[in-house]
């Protein structure tokens, strides 16, 4: 069994516990929260290749900003309005999201066909290497359902 498979099994068992832990952390975030999450992020992502999973690309639709649409359109050599018409719709918050799931740019081998031009939300996912983790705990609770590494990071978090 690979480490990823092990984390996926662990995720199914511990996601609810991790979400409860994140609610508690949100009320009282420790001073070393960023450092500890970043340490675990580095530890896991040295061992896990996201291309083996790509669950985020298969199940999530990130919010896409105008700057992302411009960059993607340039990359694909089409007009932004064509890109929007073909791939995006507005969600209830007024953000552009992909019309379909999995991501229309996800290739069968889990590579991204627009990797160099991918949206900012895709570049930053799963956000466990960002600063001010106390501001991202609600998002991390959602992400632990999708990303087995996020679930493992917060499961292993000792604060």
C-alpha positions, 0 to 999 in steps of 0.5 A: 500500500502506498503512502497516498493510499494509506492517507486516503484510508485514514482520511475516511476515518478521521475527517470528522475528528479533524474538522472538530479539531479545526473548530477548536483551533479557530477559537484559540489558535496557538502562536506556533500554528503557522510553523507547525502546519508548514513543517507538516506540509513540507514533510508530507509533500516531500513524500506525496505527488499530487499527480497520484491523486488529483482529487482536487481537480476531479471534485472542486471548482475554484473561484476564478478571478478576471486576472485568471481568465485573462491569463488562461485566454492568452495561454489558450489563444482565445478571447476571454469572452470565449473562454468564459462562454465555453468553460465557466458559469457564475456561482451564487456568490457571483464568482466564476467557476468551472461548468463541469467536474472534473476540471476541463483542463485535467488530462487522463494522467492527472496533469494539467493542460494549462498548468503554467496559466492555471488559476491562482486558487489552483496554484495555492491549493491546498493552502497549507503553506500560506501564512496566517493559517488561523484565517484559513481554518474554515477553508482547511476544514473543507479541504480535508474532505478533498485532500488526504494530505490536508487531513493528515496534516491537521490530524498530526498537528500537535498544538 
